[in-house]
Structure formats: structure tokens, C-alpha cells
Amino acid sequence: MAVALSEEQSLLISTIRRFVESELRPLEDQVEEAGKLAPADAVRIFERSRELGLYAINIPKAHGGGGLATVDWMLAEEQFGQTTDILIRRAFGNIYEILLAGTPEQQARWLDPSVRGERVFAVAFTEPEAGSDAAGIHSTARRDGDGWVLKGQKCFISDAHACDFFVVTAVTDKDAGSRGISTFIVDRDLTGFTIGPNQPMMGLRGTSHAELFFDNVRLAPETLLGREGQGLKLALETLGGVRLAQICARAVGKATRVLDLMVDHARQRKQFGQPIGEFQMIQQLLADSAMEINAARLALLDTAATIDRGVDARAEISMVKVQASETLGRVVDRAVQVFGGAGYAKGLPIERYYRDARIFRIFDGTSEIHRSVIARNLLKGAPQLYDVSAQ
């Protein structure tokens, strides 16, 4: 790794790596076979994670989180990425920073219990006709007295069945376009709110994905998160770091794990009387993977450092999202080739990684959408995206 690590960063990485290897990786087969994590195991890994100070590490210490800088958060998430998604969620929590925009009362009611692991939540923005087009949502929240009435639906909401509440976007002014979208905190036990059945996916075993249905759900005034009409802006401002962590850093971590397996296999597997790693074509697959992973990691950490300097890095995040997710896709494809039939066989690790990797180019904005974001910034005049003299 071409990055100088501090003693604290090295300790963070080694601590998480040991935890992943000793506590989480042994549970991967259970999740793959059963499609879920045993409740006792979920409690155990959560408690162990809390003991190590690893839960909610992206949230400020004032709220009980780890308070890590963005660079350190990315280093940690890369290690988290080397295991199954549901294990990451249970052990480390997906605590979205969007709740930091809440009032002190909202933070005490929804954020702080989540940081303590007492409540679980998800963001719910995607709709059947509004995926990458976040401004194209149809769900509405109309004024009713001093509160609101929410109507509509969301889809592909990860871990929905385990959540206690959701951060939901809805149109509050249909004539204002993207400035007419607001964000609400919606508890799952409200009348008129139902969660649909799990939608099985190609990969991500153990993590549920479901639709949310809002049939005239009454919302109290204190559930409005941020200012009315600023919901989309709030999401764009607060979820960039989460995208960088949960998609980009974890993609780098998964690619690194897969390359480790490729290298071990290339050393041990023999054909024609010698390890397959001695063949030039196999060496090319390994070398290309190592170069791409290293480049993606450096781009990830550079963007994280930009955020830590207080600079808006949304376009840079889009660049890393495309680079890291597509690097992961290419690395796992090469791994199948290196492993041959064993890479294609169900029940063995490479096949699972191959299935899990495909979604990274889709969720949190497709590669095509992020390329459009990058291009629009270039056309508006953003030479810092490619010219070192402009940075």
C-alpha cells in the first residue's frame, strides 16, 4: 500500500481485520446457506463490536460514536468490506449522518438510540419510477393541521424488515420541482405504514430488500427532518460520505479479499506440473487486479482527505464510485477465470463474491448516472477533477 499510515491507523486496521477474520468470516457460510444470521450470533457480534469501539464509528463522539475523520473511516470500511453485507450491518451499524441535521430533540429520539444499537433505521428514497432520478419521486406529504399525511411507496429498501424507523423523502410542493421535496422520519408502527415481503436478490444473502407502503400515514410536525423543501439538498449534502464508505471503500475491500484468494490459488493450483501462477496469462490477471485496486484505494483516500479539508467533493465521490465498483467487477470476473470451475461452483467463496459484486455498479447511483455527474462538472469548469495544478 503506497499510503503512510499513522500508528493509530495501523492499530485500527489490524483490530478490524482480526475481528473480521475471527468473528465474522466464520459466519459467512451460515448466512449463505440459511439466508439469515442467527439471532444469538447477531447479538454476540454486536456486543463484541461495541467492546472494541467499532460501532457507529462515523458518528461524532458527542453522540456516542467513534468520531473518526473521513480518511480513517474509509480505512476501516475497507476492512469491513472483506466480509458479507449483513455481517457488516449487524457488527458495525449503518448509521447515516443525515440524522445529524435533526434538532437536538430529534437526535435524542432517533439518532442517539441508533448509535447505541438500540434502534435500526434505513434511508428510503428509491421508488419504482425514481431510482437514479432522486428528484422524480411520486410519494407525497400534504399538510394536515400542524402535521403531515404521507402517501406513496418506496422500493428496494435494504434491511427494511430489521428497521425500527426510516428516513423518507416525499413531495411537499409539486410545483417546486426538486425544491419541493422534504425529508421525514417515519416510525414503522404508524397506522397505514406497511412493509412488503422480502425481494430475493442475486446476491447480498441475509439482507432483506422490501417495498414500503404509506397509506395516508399521519406524521407529527416533529418528524420533518431539516427544512421543508430542502430534503433533496439535505440528502446530497449528507450522504456522500456514506456512499464513499459503504460502496467505494467496501468495494476496494472486497476486491482486495478476492485478490488474496486469487494469489493463494495461483500458488497452490498446479497444471502441467507447475503452479498456475507461473503462467504468464495468470500473472497478467493478478497484476491487472493489483494495479486497479491500488489506484482505486488511492483515489478513495484522496477524496476522503478532500472531505476532511472541508471541501465539497461530490464530483470526486462520483469518480471513485465508478472506479471502485467497476474495479471490483473486473477483479471478481478475473477470479472466476483463475479458479476455473471452482470459481463458478455454488457454495464456494468466489461464486458468492461474483454475485455480490454486481450490485455495486447499480445501487447508490448507477455508473452511467455518476459518469453524467462527472461530465457535467467538467463542462461547468472543474479542472481539479483531472488537473493537479487546479487542486
LUMKOLTOR-265421 format. One record per residue (C-alpha): y, x, z; residue number from 1. Coordinates in nm, 3 decimals. Layout:
% LUMKOLTOR-265421
+---------+---------+---------+-----+
!       y !       x !       z !   k !
+---------+---------+---------+-----+
!       Y !       X !       Z ! NUM !
...
+---------+---------+---------+-----+
% end
This chain:
% LUMKOLTOR-265421
+---------+---------+---------+-----+
!       y !       x !       z !   k !
+---------+---------+---------+-----+
!   0.000 !   0.000 !   0.000 !   1 !
!   0.333 !   0.151 !  -0.109 !   2 !
!   0.527 !  -0.001 !   0.181 !   3 !
!   0.615 !   0.185 !   0.501 !   4 !
!   0.508 !  -0.025 !   0.798 !   5 !
!   0.651 !  -0.004 !   1.146 !   6 !
!   0.419 !   0.033 !   1.442 !   7 !
!   0.477 !  -0.334 !   1.529 !   8 !
!   0.396 !  -0.446 !   1.175 !   9 !
!   0.077 !  -0.241 !   1.170 !  10 !
!  -0.028 !  -0.396 !   1.501 !  11 !
!   0.046 !  -0.746 !   1.370 !  12 !
!  -0.165 !  -0.689 !   1.060 !  13 !
!  -0.457 !  -0.536 !   1.248 !  14 !
!  -0.453 !  -0.814 !   1.509 !  15 !
!  -0.467 !  -1.089 !   1.248 !  16 !
!  -0.724 !  -0.903 !   1.039 !  17 !
!  -0.959 !  -0.872 !   1.335 !  18 !
!  -0.908 !  -1.238 !   1.422 !  19 !
!  -0.981 !  -1.349 !   1.066 !  20 !
!  -1.291 !  -1.131 !   1.041 !  21 !
!  -1.438 !  -1.213 !   1.382 !  22 !
!  -1.330 !  -1.573 !   1.444 !  23 !
!  -1.257 !  -1.741 !   1.110 !  24 !
!  -1.468 !  -1.589 !   0.836 !  25 !
!  -1.798 !  -1.679 !   1.012 !  26 !
!  -1.691 !  -2.045 !   0.985 !  27 !
!  -1.634 !  -2.044 !   0.608 !  28 !
!  -1.990 !  -2.143 !   0.519 !  29 !
!  -1.979 !  -2.431 !   0.769 !  30 !
!  -1.664 !  -2.567 !   0.607 !  31 !
!  -1.804 !  -2.524 !   0.256 !  32 !
!  -2.132 !  -2.698 !   0.337 !  33 !
!  -2.010 !  -2.975 !   0.569 !  34 !
!  -1.669 !  -3.030 !   0.413 !  35 !
!  -1.510 !  -3.014 !   0.756 !  36 !
!  -1.462 !  -2.799 !   1.062 !  37 !
!  -1.647 !  -2.889 !   1.381 !  38 !
!  -1.400 !  -3.017 !   1.645 !  39 !
!  -1.517 !  -2.765 !   1.903 !  40 !
!  -1.457 !  -2.480 !   1.661 !  41 !
!  -1.111 !  -2.616 !   1.573 !  42 !
!  -1.014 !  -2.621 !   1.942 !  43 !
!  -1.155 !  -2.274 !   2.003 !  44 !
!  -0.975 !  -2.101 !   1.717 !  45 !
!  -0.651 !  -2.280 !   1.800 !  46 !
!  -0.665 !  -2.167 !   2.162 !  47 !
!  -0.754 !  -1.812 !   2.063 !  48 !
!  -0.468 !  -1.803 !   1.814 !  49 !
!  -0.225 !  -1.919 !   2.082 !  50 !
!  -0.350 !  -1.647 !   2.315 !  51 !
!  -0.275 !  -1.386 !   2.051 !  52 !
!   0.070 !  -1.529 !   1.981 !  53 !
!  -0.015 !  -1.617 !   1.622 !  54 !
!   0.052 !  -1.992 !   1.617 !  55 !
!   0.377 !  -2.108 !   1.450 !  56 !
!   0.494 !  -1.751 !   1.401 !  57 !
!   0.768 !  -1.857 !   1.156 !  58 !
!   0.949 !  -2.077 !   1.408 !  59 !
!   1.222 !  -1.928 !   1.630 !  60 !
!   1.129 !  -1.819 !   1.981 !  61 !
!   1.378 !  -2.071 !   2.121 !  62 !
!   1.132 !  -2.341 !   2.014 !  63 !
!   0.823 !  -2.156 !   2.133 !  64 !
!   0.733 !  -1.995 !   1.801 !  65 !
!   0.678 !  -1.633 !   1.709 !  66 !
!   1.027 !  -1.581 !   1.572 !  67 !
!   0.915 !  -1.336 !   1.305 !  68 !
!   1.151 !  -1.208 !   1.039 !  69 !
!   1.058 !  -1.321 !   0.688 !  70 !
!   0.907 !  -0.984 !   0.590 !  71 !
!   0.682 !  -0.983 !   0.897 !  72 !
!   0.589 !  -1.345 !   0.833 !  73 !
!   0.477 !  -1.254 !   0.481 !  74 !
!   0.271 !  -0.961 !   0.607 !  75 !
!   0.100 !  -1.198 !   0.848 !  76 !
!   0.043 !  -1.471 !   0.589 !  77 !
!  -0.119 !  -1.223 !   0.352 !  78 !
!  -0.383 !  -1.163 !   0.616 !  79 !
!  -0.418 !  -1.536 !   0.682 !  80 !
!  -0.479 !  -1.589 !   0.311 !  81 !
!  -0.806 !  -1.399 !   0.325 !  82 !
!  -0.995 !  -1.699 !   0.461 !  83 !
!  -1.044 !  -2.072 !   0.393 !  84 !
!  -0.739 !  -2.301 !   0.388 !  85 !
!  -0.849 !  -2.541 !   0.662 !  86 !
!  -0.915 !  -2.250 !   0.898 !  87 !
!  -0.564 !  -2.119 !   0.838 !  88 !
!  -0.416 !  -2.460 !   0.914 !  89 !
!  -0.609 !  -2.502 !   1.238 !  90 !
!  -0.561 !  -2.148 !   1.363 !  91 !
!  -0.202 !  -2.076 !   1.268 !  92 !
!  -0.040 !  -2.413 !   1.201 !  93 !
!   0.172 !  -2.520 !   0.906 !  94 !
!   0.499 !  -2.575 !   1.090 !  95 !
!   0.762 !  -2.648 !   0.828 !  96 !
!   1.108 !  -2.514 !   0.903 !  97 !
!   1.264 !  -2.833 !   0.768 !  98 !
!   1.244 !  -2.977 !   1.121 !  99 !
!   1.490 !  -2.711 !   1.236 ! 100 !
!   1.753 !  -2.922 !   1.057 ! 101 !
!   1.696 !  -3.200 !   1.307 ! 102 !
!   1.914 !  -3.290 !   1.601 ! 103 !
!   1.822 !  -3.148 !   1.944 ! 104 !
!   1.664 !  -3.485 !   2.024 ! 105 !
!   1.459 !  -3.480 !   1.702 ! 106 !
!   1.349 !  -3.124 !   1.766 ! 107 !
!   1.237 !  -3.212 !   2.118 ! 108 !
!   1.044 !  -3.515 !   1.996 ! 109 !
!   0.882 !  -3.378 !   1.681 ! 110 !
!   0.928 !  -3.002 !   1.634 ! 111 !
!   0.858 !  -2.860 !   1.978 ! 112 !
!   0.530 !  -3.051 !   2.032 ! 113 !
!   0.416 !  -2.929 !   1.688 ! 114 !
!   0.489 !  -2.569 !   1.782 ! 115 !
!   0.282 !  -2.618 !   2.096 ! 116 !
!  -0.004 !  -2.754 !   1.883 ! 117 !
!   0.018 !  -3.100 !   2.039 ! 118 !
!   0.118 !  -3.270 !   1.713 ! 119 !
!   0.038 !  -3.206 !   1.347 ! 120 !
!   0.255 !  -3.303 !   1.052 ! 121 !
!   0.296 !  -3.262 !   0.678 ! 122 !
!   0.575 !  -3.297 !   0.427 ! 123 !
!   0.524 !  -3.590 !   0.188 ! 124 !
!   0.733 !  -3.560 !  -0.127 ! 125 !
!   0.484 !  -3.591 !  -0.416 ! 126 !
!   0.436 !  -3.929 !  -0.583 ! 127 !
!   0.221 !  -4.047 !  -0.876 ! 128 !
!   0.519 !  -4.017 !  -1.111 ! 129 !
!   0.709 !  -3.743 !  -0.928 ! 130 !
!   0.528 !  -3.415 !  -0.877 ! 131 !
!   0.727 !  -3.121 !  -1.007 ! 132 !
!   1.016 !  -3.363 !  -1.064 ! 133 !
!   1.106 !  -3.399 !  -0.697 ! 134 !
!   1.417 !  -3.597 !  -0.785 ! 135 !
!   1.214 !  -3.858 !  -0.972 ! 136 !
!   1.067 !  -4.031 !  -0.667 ! 137 !
!   1.044 !  -4.412 !  -0.653 ! 138 !
!   0.993 !  -4.465 !  -0.279 ! 139 !
!   1.296 !  -4.636 !  -0.128 ! 140 !
!   1.453 !  -4.672 !   0.213 ! 141 !
!   1.704 !  -4.955 !   0.235 ! 142 !
!   1.946 !  -5.016 !   0.516 ! 143 !
!   1.846 !  -5.282 !   0.766 ! 144 !
!   2.085 !  -5.311 !   1.058 ! 145 !
!   2.125 !  -4.966 !   1.204 ! 146 !
!   1.782 !  -4.858 !   1.076 ! 147 !
!   1.590 !  -4.849 !   0.751 ! 148 !
!   1.297 !  -5.017 !   0.573 ! 149 !
!   1.071 !  -4.777 !   0.384 ! 150 !
!   0.868 !  -4.889 !   0.082 ! 151 !
!   0.661 !  -4.688 !  -0.165 ! 152 !
!   0.382 !  -4.434 !  -0.173 ! 153 !
!   0.307 !  -4.062 !  -0.175 ! 154 !
!   0.003 !  -3.879 !  -0.308 ! 155 !
!  -0.192 !  -3.554 !  -0.272 ! 156 !
!  -0.069 !  -3.507 !   0.084 ! 157 !
!  -0.265 !  -3.218 !   0.233 ! 158 !
!  -0.438 !  -3.267 !   0.567 ! 159 !
!  -0.299 !  -3.621 !   0.584 ! 160 !
!  -0.582 !  -3.756 !   0.799 ! 161 !
!  -0.517 !  -3.498 !   1.070 ! 162 !
!  -0.141 !  -3.560 !   1.086 ! 163 !
!   0.049 !  -3.747 !   1.355 ! 164 !
!   0.368 !  -3.780 !   1.151 ! 165 !
!   0.516 !  -3.696 !   0.812 ! 166 !
!   0.847 !  -3.579 !   0.671 ! 167 !
!   0.907 !  -3.822 !   0.385 ! 168 !
!   1.165 !  -3.836 !   0.105 ! 169 !
!   1.296 !  -4.172 !  -0.017 ! 170 !
!   1.577 !  -4.301 !  -0.236 ! 171 !
!   1.860 !  -4.445 !  -0.029 ! 172 !
!   2.111 !  -4.480 !  -0.313 ! 173 !
!   1.953 !  -4.549 !  -0.653 ! 174 !
!   2.282 !  -4.491 !  -0.837 ! 175 !
!   2.343 !  -4.141 !  -0.698 ! 176 !
!   2.054 !  -3.955 !  -0.864 ! 177 !
!   1.937 !  -3.651 !  -0.669 ! 178 !
!   2.226 !  -3.707 !  -0.424 ! 179 !
!   2.078 !  -4.044 !  -0.332 ! 180 !
!   1.761 !  -3.906 !  -0.173 ! 181 !
!   1.724 !  -3.888 !   0.205 ! 182 !
!   1.456 !  -3.749 !   0.435 ! 183 !
!   1.287 !  -3.933 !   0.720 ! 184 !
!   1.039 !  -3.855 !   0.996 ! 185 !
!   0.764 !  -4.119 !   0.988 ! 186 !
!   0.506 !  -4.156 !   1.265 ! 187 !
!   0.163 !  -4.260 !   1.140 ! 188 !
!   0.121 !  -4.551 !   1.387 ! 189 !
!   0.412 !  -4.754 !   1.248 ! 190 !
!   0.337 !  -5.105 !   1.124 ! 191 !
!   0.298 !  -5.115 !   0.746 ! 192 !
!   0.204 !  -4.748 !   0.713 ! 193 !
!  -0.149 !  -4.674 !   0.593 ! 194 !
!  -0.327 !  -4.359 !   0.482 ! 195 !
!  -0.568 !  -4.386 !   0.190 ! 196 !
!  -0.913 !  -4.228 !   0.167 ! 197 !
!  -0.964 !  -3.860 !   0.109 ! 198 !
!  -0.938 !  -3.747 !  -0.253 ! 199 !
!  -1.206 !  -3.479 !  -0.305 ! 200 !
!  -1.080 !  -3.171 !  -0.485 ! 201 !
!  -1.234 !  -2.895 !  -0.693 ! 202 !
!  -1.168 !  -2.651 !  -0.409 ! 203 !
!  -0.998 !  -2.638 !  -0.068 ! 204 !
!  -1.305 !  -2.776 !   0.106 ! 205 !
!  -1.236 !  -2.911 !   0.453 ! 206 !
!  -0.875 !  -3.005 !   0.380 ! 207 !
!  -0.812 !  -3.373 !   0.315 ! 208 !
!  -0.575 !  -3.493 !   0.042 ! 209 !
!  -0.470 !  -3.855 !   0.056 ! 210 !
!  -0.218 !  -4.115 !  -0.053 ! 211 !
!   0.033 !  -4.262 !   0.190 ! 212 !
!   0.139 !  -4.625 !   0.154 ! 213 !
!   0.459 !  -4.764 !   0.304 ! 214 !
!   0.476 !  -5.143 !   0.303 ! 215 !
!   0.818 !  -5.226 !   0.447 ! 216 !
!   0.787 !  -4.976 !   0.729 ! 217 !
!   1.075 !  -5.014 !   0.972 ! 218 !
!   1.239 !  -4.686 !   1.067 ! 219 !
!   1.470 !  -4.635 !   1.362 ! 220 !
!   1.808 !  -4.468 !   1.295 ! 221 !
!   1.699 !  -4.151 !   1.473 ! 222 !
!   1.428 !  -4.089 !   1.213 ! 223 !
!   1.681 !  -3.986 !   0.947 ! 224 !
!   1.647 !  -3.608 !   0.916 ! 225 !
!   1.971 !  -3.442 !   0.818 ! 226 !
!   2.248 !  -3.637 !   0.646 ! 227 !
!   2.197 !  -3.940 !   0.427 ! 228 !
!   2.175 !  -3.842 !   0.060 ! 229 !
!   2.106 !  -3.477 !   0.140 ! 230 !
!   1.726 !  -3.496 !   0.150 ! 231 !
!   1.654 !  -3.308 !  -0.171 ! 232 !
!   1.911 !  -3.042 !  -0.089 ! 233 !
!   1.760 !  -3.004 !   0.257 ! 234 !
!   1.412 !  -2.961 !   0.112 ! 235 !
!   1.525 !  -2.699 !  -0.138 ! 236 !
!   1.711 !  -2.504 !   0.130 ! 237 !
!   1.434 !  -2.502 !   0.391 ! 238 !
!   1.101 !  -2.499 !   0.208 ! 239 !
!   1.150 !  -2.181 !   0.006 ! 240 !
!   1.022 !  -1.961 !   0.285 ! 241 !
!   0.720 !  -2.185 !   0.332 ! 242 !
!   0.642 !  -2.163 !  -0.040 ! 243 !
!   0.672 !  -1.786 !  -0.025 ! 244 !
!   0.436 !  -1.773 !   0.274 ! 245 !
!   0.176 !  -2.041 !   0.213 ! 246 !
!   0.148 !  -1.992 !  -0.163 ! 247 !
!   0.268 !  -1.645 !  -0.259 ! 248 !
!   0.161 !  -1.438 !   0.042 ! 249 !
!  -0.170 !  -1.618 !   0.076 ! 250 !
!  -0.236 !  -1.572 !  -0.296 ! 251 !
!  -0.185 !  -1.198 !  -0.254 ! 252 !
!  -0.418 !  -1.205 !   0.047 ! 253 !
!  -0.691 !  -1.394 !  -0.138 ! 254 !
!  -0.665 !  -1.163 !  -0.437 ! 255 !
!  -0.696 !  -0.863 !  -0.205 ! 256 !
!  -1.006 !  -1.011 !  -0.042 ! 257 !
!  -1.163 !  -1.076 !  -0.381 ! 258 !
!  -1.088 !  -0.722 !  -0.500 ! 259 !
!  -1.252 !  -0.583 !  -0.185 ! 260 !
!  -1.566 !  -0.779 !  -0.273 ! 261 !
!  -1.549 !  -0.660 !  -0.635 ! 262 !
!  -1.525 !  -0.296 !  -0.532 ! 263 !
!  -1.818 !  -0.325 !  -0.290 ! 264 !
!  -2.030 !  -0.497 !  -0.554 ! 265 !
!  -1.938 !  -0.238 !  -0.818 ! 266 !
!  -2.056 !   0.036 !  -0.583 ! 267 !
!  -2.385 !  -0.130 !  -0.490 ! 268 !
!  -2.499 !  -0.317 !  -0.800 ! 269 !
!  -2.700 !  -0.096 !  -1.035 ! 270 !
!  -2.771 !  -0.143 !  -1.403 ! 271 !
!  -2.923 !   0.110 !  -1.643 ! 272 !
!  -2.991 !   0.337 !  -1.347 ! 273 !
!  -2.638 !   0.366 !  -1.211 ! 274 !
!  -2.379 !   0.162 !  -1.015 ! 275 !
!  -2.188 !  -0.071 !  -1.244 ! 276 !
!  -1.867 !   0.083 !  -1.111 ! 277 !
!  -1.949 !   0.387 !  -1.324 ! 278 !
!  -1.898 !   0.183 !  -1.641 ! 279 !
!  -1.552 !   0.208 !  -1.793 ! 280 !
!  -1.514 !  -0.164 !  -1.862 ! 281 !
!  -1.584 !  -0.249 !  -1.498 ! 282 !
!  -1.337 !   0.019 !  -1.391 ! 283 !
!  -1.072 !  -0.145 !  -1.608 ! 284 !
!  -1.127 !  -0.480 !  -1.437 ! 285 !
!  -1.088 !  -0.318 !  -1.097 ! 286 !
!  -0.787 !  -0.109 !  -1.194 ! 287 !
!  -0.600 !  -0.400 !  -1.355 ! 288 !
!  -0.661 !  -0.611 !  -1.045 ! 289 !
!  -0.534 !  -0.340 !  -0.809 ! 290 !
!  -0.217 !  -0.285 !  -1.016 ! 291 !
!  -0.134 !  -0.654 !  -1.034 ! 292 !
!  -0.197 !  -0.715 !  -0.663 ! 293 !
!   0.024 !  -0.420 !  -0.569 ! 294 !
!   0.304 !  -0.542 !  -0.796 ! 295 !
!   0.283 !  -0.897 !  -0.658 ! 296 !
!   0.289 !  -0.768 !  -0.299 ! 297 !
!   0.596 !  -0.554 !  -0.362 ! 298 !
!   0.776 !  -0.846 !  -0.527 ! 299 !
!   0.680 !  -1.068 !  -0.232 ! 300 !
!   0.814 !  -0.826 !   0.028 ! 301 !
!   1.129 !  -0.752 !  -0.170 ! 302 !
!   1.205 !  -1.125 !  -0.189 ! 303 !
!   1.133 !  -1.164 !   0.182 ! 304 !
!   1.376 !  -0.881 !   0.257 ! 305 !
!   1.637 !  -1.057 !   0.044 ! 306 !
!   1.596 !  -1.370 !   0.256 ! 307 !
!   1.627 !  -1.164 !   0.575 ! 308 !
!   1.961 !  -1.036 !   0.446 ! 309 !
!   2.082 !  -1.393 !   0.430 ! 310 !
!   2.088 !  -1.410 !   0.050 ! 311 !
!   1.982 !  -1.720 !  -0.143 ! 312 !
!   1.654 !  -1.616 !  -0.308 ! 313 !
!   1.531 !  -1.941 !  -0.463 ! 314 !
!   1.507 !  -1.797 !  -0.813 ! 315 !
!   1.329 !  -1.488 !  -0.680 ! 316 !
!   1.085 !  -1.712 !  -0.493 ! 317 !
!   1.005 !  -1.886 !  -0.822 ! 318 !
!   0.935 !  -1.546 !  -0.979 ! 319 !
!   0.697 !  -1.445 !  -0.701 ! 320 !
!   0.529 !  -1.786 !  -0.704 ! 321 !
!   0.436 !  -1.746 !  -1.070 ! 322 !
!   0.345 !  -1.379 !  -1.036 ! 323 !
!   0.129 !  -1.413 !  -0.724 ! 324 !
!  -0.052 !  -1.732 !  -0.823 ! 325 !
!  -0.132 !  -1.609 !  -1.173 ! 326 !
!  -0.238 !  -1.269 !  -1.040 ! 327 !
!  -0.483 !  -1.445 !  -0.811 ! 328 !
!  -0.618 !  -1.645 !  -1.104 ! 329 !
!  -0.675 !  -1.335 !  -1.314 ! 330 !
!  -0.834 !  -1.140 !  -1.028 ! 331 !
!  -1.089 !  -1.409 !  -0.942 ! 332 !
!  -1.172 !  -1.453 !  -1.310 ! 333 !
!  -1.243 !  -1.080 !  -1.334 ! 334 !
!  -1.451 !  -1.105 !  -1.017 ! 335 !
!  -1.678 !  -1.364 !  -1.176 ! 336 !
!  -1.726 !  -1.123 !  -1.466 ! 337 !
!  -1.803 !  -0.831 !  -1.235 ! 338 !
!  -2.051 !  -1.032 !  -1.027 ! 339 !
!  -2.211 !  -1.197 !  -1.330 ! 340 !
!  -2.448 !  -1.477 !  -1.238 ! 341 !
!  -2.387 !  -1.416 !  -0.867 ! 342 !
!  -2.019 !  -1.486 !  -0.927 ! 343 !
!  -2.096 !  -1.820 !  -1.086 ! 344 !
!  -2.359 !  -1.928 !  -0.831 ! 345 !
!  -2.257 !  -2.202 !  -0.592 ! 346 !
!  -2.282 !  -2.108 !  -0.227 ! 347 !
!  -2.172 !  -1.750 !  -0.281 ! 348 !
!  -1.816 !  -1.638 !  -0.199 ! 349 !
!  -1.681 !  -1.563 !  -0.547 ! 350 !
!  -1.753 !  -1.912 !  -0.681 ! 351 !
!  -1.565 !  -2.061 !  -0.386 ! 352 !
!  -1.268 !  -1.830 !  -0.432 ! 353 !
!  -1.263 !  -1.913 !  -0.802 ! 354 !
!  -1.235 !  -2.287 !  -0.729 ! 355 !
!  -0.978 !  -2.239 !  -0.455 ! 356 !
!  -0.759 !  -2.015 !  -0.666 ! 357 !
!  -0.696 !  -2.265 !  -0.946 ! 358 !
!  -0.465 !  -2.491 !  -0.744 ! 359 !
!  -0.219 !  -2.208 !  -0.671 ! 360 !
!  -0.071 !  -2.241 !  -1.019 ! 361 !
!  -0.012 !  -2.612 !  -0.962 ! 362 !
!   0.098 !  -2.706 !  -0.612 ! 363 !
!   0.448 !  -2.640 !  -0.483 ! 364 !
!   0.568 !  -2.645 !  -0.841 ! 365 !
!   0.365 !  -2.554 !  -1.148 ! 366 !
!   0.404 !  -2.217 !  -1.315 ! 367 !
!   0.581 !  -2.392 !  -1.602 ! 368 !
!   0.840 !  -2.551 !  -1.374 ! 369 !
!   0.910 !  -2.223 !  -1.196 ! 370 !
!   0.950 !  -2.044 !  -1.527 ! 371 !
!   1.213 !  -2.303 !  -1.616 ! 372 !
!   1.391 !  -2.236 !  -1.285 ! 373 !
!   1.393 !  -1.863 !  -1.359 ! 374 !
!   1.521 !  -1.912 !  -1.714 ! 375 !
!   1.797 !  -2.150 !  -1.607 ! 376 !
!   1.920 !  -1.896 !  -1.353 ! 377 !
!   1.921 !  -1.626 !  -1.618 ! 378 !
!   2.119 !  -1.845 !  -1.856 ! 379 !
!   2.369 !  -1.920 !  -1.581 ! 380 !
!   2.416 !  -1.547 !  -1.528 ! 381 !
!   2.178 !  -1.398 !  -1.273 ! 382 !
!   2.117 !  -1.035 !  -1.378 ! 383 !
!   1.992 !  -0.949 !  -1.030 ! 384 !
!   1.662 !  -1.104 !  -1.135 ! 385 !
!   1.590 !  -0.810 !  -1.361 ! 386 !
!   1.871 !  -0.551 !  -1.346 ! 387 !
!   1.867 !  -0.316 !  -1.048 ! 388 !
!   2.238 !  -0.234 !  -1.093 ! 389 !
!   2.324 !  -0.602 !  -1.030 ! 390 !
!   2.136 !  -0.626 !  -0.700 ! 391 !
+---------+---------+---------+-----+
% end
